[in-house]
């Protein structure tokens, strides 16, 4: 790569920004500055269900109408905010569909049609949008032909097509286009290139763009940044698949394997890789400013800042998180800056701060110099409040979230069990239909005894089970245990800890009158994975059996596994999103020495629920539980047990 260039790369998987209703204060973009205008970028939208869905890797065929909640949410947000955000143009960077079939194309066409006549937009064929090896885009052209956009002043040109080395006529009829947008003297041209555009397409695009020397150029294509070598495409997933939560938080990927891609997926030997397109085309343009792309879900988010052959700085940004986040570029001429945001349209346009192993907001919400004003070196991207990003109290000073009023409904549920910390009644909060969650039925707590001394097999310095020490020393004092059993009547100790943490245990620290149920469980994003879901199913069956009540459930700290399960239980009971979030936060904010709640963990839980249908968090939680094989009758039974 070019010597002396500035490179920034980042990110993929497990944590988006918390949903708007699920923070104490919503983090959304600040008001649009006067005179500013917006360019929006839609990432890969291949999340289809129903008839025509993807059936590879053993997935069962879809049933019912074809649907795509992510694409619907994206279009809804764009339509609702077109005027407020002064959106002048929208680019879709490809993989519009997951499977090149009429079912998905028909849905995509109908969804995007809501922008027709409202917002200028263009779509780029990705590798899923064509017969990849040949570059055949027949269905794309059927649903998104050039005739759909012809007659619009902003639709400047479309590549006529060519006969490739295999004798097929490809790349024409809206597969590659040039579109225009402007506000006053601020003029832009966006060239949309199909995935791995062949040489004849690049030659056409360079010739057409020469007609617009006074316009800043944006290149929107499907494949640009990613794993430099194809063999490294799955490296990040492999490296992180077996890591514990703690290890994942400290994990630093090998950035040397990520950058402009040297390999390609489409057009066989005629296709150009991301690096080829840079060398043959993008770097040669005097007035190019920005490159946007998708495709690389294994990595998720990347960035490369690199100067072209004319010395102009080009900012290349890739996004494919699989979550339907939108990139928002606010051009602010009066300040000579471009503020870039990553938002979640399914949750009111809330800002996204982190994803997977990448935890630095620098890559999600940042500032770029206005095109043509960066000077000899680009200004370093600004973060947080400097870039106009709203920072809620919990990300700022601790004092803003430490004090909990004595009459707070969360704090009033705190229970004192001598020797224990973080104990509270699950009940006491307003629930479904104006009813209240019963108190004295379910308690959540930290561990009743300490963890055993162990190392998880397969990790560094692993020790055989024969050397593990356990069970851990009891935390709860004898008088407190007697009170819990004899006065509160607790019958079941649901222990969410893993085998290593409970090694040597045969019963509950509360005594032999209490049934000990040990179900190694997951937390946050983990509950949506196979083992996490299996554990949740067994956990929830405990709460469906009336003979188990009253119940105390816990992990070791009562924060993560316990907090995640508490959120699901109270969510099913109709406790609203704000109280669910505050209840989770209280583990940290309700201490004698309060701390900031680690919001990134809550965000992992919220991103999992965001994959389920529902207008509210409660509805999404209910659909998650139903997806685990439970029925509406099961949920009704639980509500009957727990609502008064």
C-alpha positions in Angstrom: 0.0 0.0 0.0 1.0 3.6 -0.5 3.9 4.8 1.8 2.9 7.4 4.3 -0.8 7.0 4.0 -3.0 7.2 7.1 -4.9 4.0 7.8 -7.8 3.4 10.1 -9.6 0.1 10.1 -12.2 -1.4 12.2 -14.7 -3.6 13.1 -17.4 -6.3 13.2 -20.0 -8.0 15.4 -21.6 -7.9 18.8 -22.8 -4.7 19.9 -24.5 -1.8 18.4 -25.7 1.2 20.2 -28.4 0.7 22.8 -31.9 1.3 21.5 -33.4 4.7 22.0 -36.0 3.6 24.5 -33.5 1.6 26.4 -31.1 4.3 27.6 -31.8 6.8 30.3 -31.3 9.4 27.6 -31.5 8.6 23.9 -28.3 9.2 21.8 -29.3 10.5 18.5 -27.7 12.9 16.1 -27.8 16.5 17.1 -30.0 18.9 15.1 -28.9 19.5 11.6 -26.8 22.7 11.4 -28.2 25.5 9.3 -27.2 25.2 5.6 -26.1 21.5 6.0 -27.2 18.7 3.8 -27.0 14.9 4.0 -25.8 12.0 1.9 -27.0 8.6 3.3 -25.6 5.1 2.6 -27.5 1.9 2.9 -25.4 -1.2 3.6 -26.1 -4.9 2.6 -29.8 -5.7 3.2 -29.8 -9.4 2.7 -31.8 -10.3 5.8 -34.8 -11.9 4.2 -37.3 -14.4 5.6 -40.4 -16.1 4.3 -40.8 -17.4 0.8 -37.6 -17.4 -1.3 -35.2 -17.1 1.6 -31.6 -18.4 1.7 -31.5 -22.2 2.3 -27.8 -22.9 2.3 -26.1 -24.6 5.3 -29.1 -26.7 6.1 -31.6 -23.8 6.6 -35.2 -24.8 6.1 -37.1 -23.2 3.2 -39.0 -20.1 4.3 -42.8 -20.0 4.6 -45.3 -17.2 4.3 -44.8 -13.9 2.6 -41.3 -12.7 1.9 -40.2 -10.0 4.4 -37.2 -8.0 5.4 -37.6 -6.0 8.6 -34.2 -4.3 8.3 -34.9 -3.0 4.8 -38.4 -1.8 5.8 -36.9 0.1 8.8 -34.2 1.7 6.7 -36.7 3.0 4.1 -39.1 4.1 6.8 -36.4 6.1 8.5 -35.3 7.7 5.3 -38.8 8.8 4.3 -39.6 10.1 7.7 -36.4 12.1 8.0 -35.9 13.2 4.4 -36.9 16.8 5.1 -35.6 17.1 8.6 -32.1 15.8 7.6 -32.2 17.5 4.2 -31.2 14.3 2.6 -30.1 15.0 -1.0 -29.1 11.6 -2.1 -29.1 7.9 -1.0 -26.7 5.1 -2.2 -27.3 1.4 -1.6 -23.9 -0.3 -1.8 -25.2 -3.8 -2.8 -26.3 -7.2 -1.7 -29.8 -5.8 -2.0 -31.0 -9.4 -1.9 -29.6 -12.5 -0.4 -30.7 -14.9 -3.2 -31.1 -13.8 -6.8 -34.8 -14.8 -7.1 -38.0 -13.0 -7.9 -39.4 -13.3 -4.4 -36.6 -11.2 -2.8 -36.3 -8.8 -5.8 -40.0 -8.1 -5.8 -39.9 -7.3 -2.1 -36.8 -5.1 -2.5 -38.3 -3.2 -5.4 -41.5 -2.5 -3.5 -39.6 -1.4 -0.5 -37.3 1.0 -2.4 -40.3 2.3 -4.4 -41.3 4.2 -1.3 -38.3 6.5 -2.1 -39.4 7.0 -5.7 -40.4 10.6 -6.2 -39.3 11.5 -2.7 -35.6 10.9 -2.5 -33.0 10.5 -5.3 -31.3 7.2 -4.9 -29.2 4.6 -6.7 -28.6 0.9 -6.1 -25.4 -1.1 -6.7 -25.4 -4.8 -7.7 -23.5 -6.8 -5.2 -22.3 -10.4 -5.5 -25.6 -11.7 -4.2 -27.5 -9.5 -6.8 -26.1 -11.3 -9.8 -24.8 -14.6 -11.1 -21.4 -13.9 -9.6 -19.1 -15.7 -11.9 -20.6 -14.4 -15.1 -21.8 -11.0 -13.9 -25.3 -11.6 -15.2 -27.7 -9.1 -13.6 -30.9 -10.1 -15.4 -33.1 -9.9 -12.3 -31.6 -6.8 -11.0 -32.3 -5.1 -14.4 -35.8 -6.5 -14.4 -36.7 -4.8 -11.1 -34.3 -1.8 -11.1 -33.9 -0.9 -14.8 -32.5 2.4 -16.1 -36.1 3.2 -17.2 -37.1 3.4 -13.6 -34.9 6.5 -13.1 -34.7 8.0 -16.6 -36.1 11.5 -16.8 -34.8 12.5 -13.4 -32.3 15.4 -13.7 -30.0 13.8 -11.1 -29.7 10.5 -13.2 -26.8 11.6 -15.4 -25.6 8.4 -17.1 -25.7 4.6 -17.1 -23.2 2.2 -18.7 -24.6 0.7 -21.9 -23.1 -2.8 -21.2 -20.5 -4.9 -23.0 -19.8 -8.4 -24.2 -17.4 -10.1 -21.7 -14.7 -12.7 -22.3 -17.3 -15.5 -22.0 -19.4 -13.9 -24.8 -22.2 -12.7 -22.4 -23.6 -9.2 -22.6 -23.3 -7.8 -19.0 -23.0 -4.7 -16.8 -25.6 -2.5 -18.6 -29.1 -1.1 -17.8 -28.5 0.6 -14.5 -25.8 -1.8 -13.2 -23.3 1.1 -13.3 -24.4 4.7 -13.1 -23.4 8.3 -12.4 -25.8 10.5 -10.4 -25.7 14.1 -9.3 -26.8 16.1 -6.3 -26.1 19.7 -5.2 -27.0 22.5 -2.8 -26.1 25.9 -4.0 -22.5 25.9 -5.1 -21.8 22.6 -3.4 -21.9 20.0 -6.2 -21.3 16.3 -6.1 -21.2 13.3 -8.5 -21.7 9.8 -7.3 -20.4 7.0 -9.5 -22.1 3.6 -8.6 -20.0 0.6 -9.6 -21.2 -3.0 -9.6 -19.3 -5.5 -7.6 -15.8 -6.0 -9.1 -16.6 -3.8 -12.1 -14.6 -4.8 -15.2 -12.1 -2.6 -17.0 -14.6 -1.3 -19.7 -16.9 -0.1 -16.9 -14.0 1.8 -15.2 -12.9 3.4 -18.5 -16.5 4.6 -19.1 -16.8 6.0 -15.6 -13.6 7.9 -15.8 -14.6 9.4 -19.2 -18.1 10.4 -17.9 -16.7 12.0 -14.7 -14.4 14.1 -16.8 -17.5 16.1 -17.7 -17.8 17.3 -14.1 -14.5 18.8 -13.1 -16.3 21.2 -10.7 -18.0 18.4 -8.7 -16.7 16.4 -5.7 -16.8 12.7 -6.5 -18.1 9.9 -4.4 -17.5 6.3 -5.4 -20.2 3.8 -4.2 -19.4 0.2 -4.9 -19.9 -3.2 -3.2 -16.4 -4.6 -2.7 -13.5 -2.4 -1.8 -12.1 -3.0 1.8 -11.9 -6.2 3.6 -9.5 -9.1 4.1 -6.5 -8.3 1.8 -6.2 -12.0 0.9 -9.2 -14.3 0.5 -7.6 -16.9 2.8 -7.9 -14.4 5.6 -11.6 -13.8 5.1 -12.6 -15.9 8.1 -9.6 -15.3 10.3 -11.3 -12.8 12.6 -14.2 -15.2 13.3 -11.9 -18.1 13.9 -9.7 -16.1 16.3 -12.6 -15.0 18.4 -15.0 -18.0 18.3 -13.6 -19.6 21.4 -12.8 -16.5 23.4 -14.5 -15.8 26.7 -16.2 -12.5 27.2 -13.3 -11.2 29.2 -10.8 -12.3 26.5 -12.9 -10.8 23.8 -12.9 -7.4 25.5 -9.1 -7.4 25.4 -8.7 -9.0 22.0 -6.8 -6.9 19.4 -7.0 -8.2 15.8 -4.1 -8.3 13.4 -4.8 -5.2 11.3 -2.1 -6.1 8.8 -4.4 -8.6 7.1 -7.1 -6.0 6.4 -7.2 -3.3 3.8 -8.0 -3.0 0.1 -8.9 -6.5 -1.2 -6.6 -8.2 -3.7 -9.3 -10.8 -4.5 -12.7 -10.7 -6.0 -16.0 -12.6 -6.3 -17.7 -11.5 -9.6 -17.1 -11.4 -13.3 -14.5 -14.2 -13.3 -11.3 -13.1 -15.0 -12.9 -9.8 -16.1 -13.5 -8.6 -12.6 -11.4 -6.1 -10.7 -10.6 -6.4 -7.0 -10.9 -3.5 -4.6 -7.2 -2.9 -5.0 -7.4 -3.1 -8.8 -10.3 -0.5 -8.8 -8.2 1.8 -6.6 -5.1 1.5 -8.8 -6.9 1.7 -12.2 -9.6 4.2 -11.4 -10.3 5.8 -8.0 -6.7 7.0 -7.2 -6.6 8.6 -10.7 -9.5 11.0 -10.1 -8.5 14.5 -9.1 -11.7 15.4 -7.4 -12.6 12.1 -5.6 -13.2 12.5 -1.9 -15.1 9.5 -0.6 -15.5 5.7 -1.3 -18.3 3.7 0.4 -18.7 0.0 0.2 -20.1 -3.1 1.9 -19.7 -6.9 1.4 -17.4 -7.9 4.2 -19.6 -9.2 7.0 -16.8 -11.2 8.5 -15.1 -7.9 9.4 -18.0 -5.5 9.6 -16.5 -2.0 9.5 -13.2 -0.8 8.1 -11.6 2.4 7.0 -8.6 3.4 4.9 -7.5 7.0 4.4 -5.2 7.3 1.4 -4.0 9.9 -1.1 -4.6 9.5 -4.8 -2.0 10.2 -7.4 -2.9 13.9 -7.5 -2.3 14.3 -3.7 -6.1 14.4 -2.8 -7.0 12.6 0.3 -9.6 9.9 -0.2 -11.6 8.4 2.7 -12.7 4.8 2.1 -15.3 3.4 4.5 -16.7 -0.1 4.5 -19.8 -1.2 6.5 -21.5 -4.5 6.6 -22.6 -5.3 10.1 -25.7 -7.3 9.2 -27.7 -5.1 11.4 -29.1 -2.6 8.9 -27.3 0.4 10.2 -27.2 3.5 8.0 -24.2 5.7 7.4 -25.1 9.4 7.5 -22.7 12.0 6.0 -23.6 15.5 7.0 -21.9 18.1 4.8 -21.6 21.4 6.7 -20.2 24.1 4.3 -20.2 26.9 6.9 -17.8 24.9 9.2 -15.9 23.1 6.3 -16.5 19.7 7.9 -18.3 16.5 7.2 -19.8 14.8 10.3 -20.2 11.1 9.9 -22.7 9.1 12.0 -23.7 5.4 12.2 -27.3 5.0 13.2 -29.8 2.3 13.9 -33.0 3.0 11.9 -34.9 0.3 13.7 -34.6 2.2 17.0 -35.4 5.8 16.2 -32.1 6.6 14.5 -30.0 6.0 17.6 -26.2 6.2 17.3 -24.1 3.1 17.1 -20.9 3.1 19.1 -19.4 -0.3 18.9 -19.6 -3.6 17.1 -17.9 -7.0 17.7 -14.3 -6.7 18.8 -14.1 -3.1 17.7 -15.0 -0.8 20.5 -13.7 2.7 19.5 -16.4 5.2 18.6 -13.8 6.8 16.3 -15.0 4.4 13.5 -18.7 5.0 13.9 -19.3 8.7 14.7 -16.5 11.0 13.6 -15.5 14.1 11.6 -13.8 14.5 8.2 -12.4 17.6 6.6 -14.7 19.1 4.0 -13.7 17.9 0.5 -10.8 19.9 -0.8 -9.9 21.5 2.6 -7.8 18.8 4.3 -4.4 20.5 3.5 -1.2 18.5 3.5 -2.4 16.1 6.1 -6.0 15.2 7.2 -7.2 16.6 10.4 -7.5 13.8 13.0 -11.1 12.6 13.3 -12.9 14.2 16.3 -14.8 12.1 18.8 -17.7 12.6 21.2 -19.0 16.1 21.9 -16.3 17.6 19.7 -17.9 15.9 16.7 -21.4 16.9 17.6 -22.2 13.5 19.1 -24.4 13.6 22.1 -22.8 11.9 25.1 -25.3 10.8 27.8 -24.5 11.1 31.5 -23.3 7.5 31.9 -20.6 8.1 29.4 -19.5 11.3 31.1 -19.0 12.2 34.7 -19.9 9.5 37.2 -21.9 11.9 39.4 -24.5 12.1 36.7 -25.6 8.6 37.2 -24.5 7.8 40.8 -27.4 9.2 42.9 -30.5 7.0 43.1 -33.5 8.7 44.8 -34.8 6.9 47.9 -38.3 6.7 46.3 -37.0 5.3 43.1 -39.0 2.2 42.1 -35.8 0.4 41.3 -34.0 1.2 44.6 -37.1 0.4 46.6 -36.9 -3.3 45.6 -33.4 -3.8 47.2 -33.3 -6.6 49.7 -30.7 -6.9 52.5 -29.4 -10.5 53.1 -26.5 -10.4 55.5 -23.2 -11.4 53.8 -24.7 -10.8 50.3 -24.6 -8.0 47.8 -26.8 -7.0 44.9 -30.0 -8.7 46.1 -33.4 -7.4 45.0 -37.0 -8.5 44.5 -37.8 -9.0 40.9 -41.3 -7.8 41.6 -42.6 -4.3 42.5 -42.5 -2.7 39.1 -45.5 -1.7 36.9 -46.3 -4.3 34.3 -48.7 -5.4 31.6 -52.1 -3.6 31.5 -51.6 -1.5 34.5 -50.9 -4.5 36.7 -47.9 -4.9 39.0 -45.2 -7.6 39.1 -45.8 -9.6 42.3 -43.2 -9.2 45.1 -41.9 -12.1 47.2 -42.1 -14.6 44.3 -38.7 -14.2 42.6 -35.5 -12.8 43.9 -32.3 -12.0 42.0 -28.9 -11.9 43.7 -25.2 -12.4 43.6 -23.7 -15.8 44.3 -24.8 -17.5 47.6 -21.2 -18.8 47.8 -17.9 -18.0 46.1 -16.8 -19.6 42.8 -14.6 -22.7 42.9 -10.9 -22.2 42.1 -10.6 -23.3 38.5 -9.4 -22.7 35.0 -11.8 -23.4 32.1 -10.3 -26.3 30.0 -9.0 -25.1 26.7 -7.8 -21.8 28.0 -4.2 -20.8 28.9 -2.8 -22.5 32.0 -5.8 -24.9 32.0 -5.9 -27.3 35.0 -7.5 -30.7 35.1 -10.7 -31.0 37.1 -8.9 -33.1 39.7 -7.0 -30.0 40.7 -10.0 -27.7 41.0 -10.9 -26.5 44.4 -14.5 -26.2 45.5 -17.1 -25.5 46.5 -16.4 -21.9 47.3 -16.9 -20.4 50.8 -20.5 -19.5 51.6 -21.3 -15.8 51.4 -24.7 -15.7 52.9 -24.6 -15.7 56.7 -26.5 -18.5 58.6 -29.1 -16.1 60.0 -29.8 -14.7 56.6 -30.1 -18.2 55.0 -32.5 -19.1 57.8 -34.6 -16.0 57.0 -34.6 -16.7 53.3 -35.8 -20.3 53.8 -38.1 -20.0 56.8 -39.5 -16.5 56.5 -39.4 -15.8 52.8 -40.1 -19.5 52.0 -37.6 -19.8 49.1 -37.9 -23.3 47.6 -35.5 -23.1 44.6 -32.0 -21.9 44.1 -31.5 -21.4 40.3 -27.7 -21.2 39.9 -26.7 -19.8 36.5 -22.9 -20.4 36.9 -20.8 -22.8 34.9 -19.5 -26.2 35.9 -16.1 -24.8 36.9 -17.6 -22.1 39.1 -19.7 -24.7 41.0 -17.2 -27.6 41.0 -17.7 -29.8 44.0 -21.2 -28.5 44.8 -24.0 -31.0 45.4 -26.6 -28.7 46.8 -27.6 -25.1 47.7 -25.8 -23.1 50.3 -29.3 -22.4 51.6 -29.5 -26.0 52.9 -31.2 -29.2 51.9 -34.7 -27.8 52.1 -34.0 -25.8 49.0 -33.8 -27.4 45.6 -30.6 -26.6 43.8 -30.9 -26.3 40.0 -27.6 -25.6 38.2 -28.0 -24.5 34.6 -24.8 -23.0 33.1 -26.3 -19.9 31.3 -25.2 -17.2 29.0 -25.5 -13.4 29.2 -26.2 -10.5 26.8 -25.6 -11.5 23.1 -24.8 -15.1 24.3 -28.4 -15.9 25.0 -29.2 -15.8 21.3 -26.6 -18.4 20.4 -27.3 -22.1 20.4 -26.0 -23.0 23.9 -27.4 -19.8 25.4 -30.8 -20.4 24.0 -30.8 -24.0 25.2 -29.9 -22.8 28.7 -32.6 -20.2 28.6 -35.2 -22.8 27.7 -34.3 -24.9 30.8 -34.2 -21.7 32.9 -37.7 -20.6 31.8 -39.2 -24.0 32.5 -38.1 -23.5 36.1 -40.3 -20.4 36.3 -43.2 -22.1 34.6 -43.5 -24.7 37.4 -45.5 -23.2 40.3 -44.1 -25.7 42.8 -40.7 -24.1 42.5 -41.8 -20.8 44.0 -40.5 -18.7 45.6 -37.2 -18.7 43.6 -33.9 -17.0 43.9 -31.7 -17.0 40.8 -28.1 -15.8 40.5 -24.7 -16.1 38.9 -21.6 -14.9 40.8 -22.0 -11.1 40.7 -25.7 -10.9 39.9 -24.9 -8.6 37.1 -24.5 -10.2 33.7 -26.1 -13.6 33.4 -28.6 -12.6 36.2 -29.2 -9.2 34.7 -29.9 -10.6 31.2 -32.4 -13.2 32.5 -34.1 -10.6 34.7 -34.5 -8.4 31.7 -36.3 -11.2 29.8 -38.5 -12.1 32.8 -39.7 -8.6 33.6 -39.9 -7.8 29.9 -42.4 -10.6 29.4 -44.3 -9.2 32.3 -44.7 -5.8 30.6 -42.1 -3.7 32.5 -41.3 -0.9 30.1 -37.9 -0.5 28.4 -36.7 2.4 30.5 -37.3 0.6 33.8 -35.7 -2.6 32.4 -32.6 -0.6 31.5 -32.5 1.2 34.9 -32.9 -2.1 36.7 -29.9 -3.5 34.9 -27.9 -0.3 35.6 -28.7 -0.4 39.3 -26.2 -3.3 39.9 -23.5 -0.6 39.4 -25.3 2.7 40.3 -26.9 1.4 43.4 -23.7 0.5 45.2 -22.3 2.4 48.2 -19.5 3.4 45.9 -21.4 3.8 42.6 -19.8 3.1 39.3 -20.8 3.7 35.7 -22.7 0.8 34.2 -20.8 -0.8 31.3 -23.3 0.1 28.6 -21.6 -1.9 25.9 -22.8 -5.1 27.5 -26.4 -3.9 27.6 -26.0 -3.0 23.9 -25.1 -6.6 23.2 -28.5 -7.7 24.7 -30.4 -5.1 22.8 -28.8 -6.0 19.4 -30.0 -9.6 19.9 -33.6 -8.5 20.6 -33.5 -6.1 17.6 -33.5 -9.1 15.3 -37.1 -10.0 16.5 -40.3 -8.5 15.3 -42.2 -6.0 17.5 -42.7 -2.3 17.9 -41.6 -2.4 21.5 -38.8 -4.1 23.5 -41.5 -6.1 25.3 -42.9 -7.4 22.0 -39.4 -8.3 20.8 -38.7 -10.2 24.1 -42.0 -12.1 23.7 -41.1 -13.1 20.2 -37.6 -14.2 21.3 -39.3 -16.5 24.0 -41.7 -17.8 21.4 -38.8 -18.6 19.1 -37.4 -20.8 21.8 -40.3 -23.2 21.4 -42.6 -21.8 24.1 -46.2 -21.1 23.4 -48.5 -18.1 24.0 -50.1 -20.3 26.7 -46.7 -20.7 28.5 -46.3 -16.9 28.5 -49.8 -16.4 29.8 -49.1 -19.0 32.6 -46.0 -17.1 33.7 -47.9 -13.8 33.7 -50.7 -15.3 35.8 -48.1 -16.5 38.3 -46.3 -13.1 38.4 -48.8 -10.3 37.8 -51.2 -9.0 40.4 
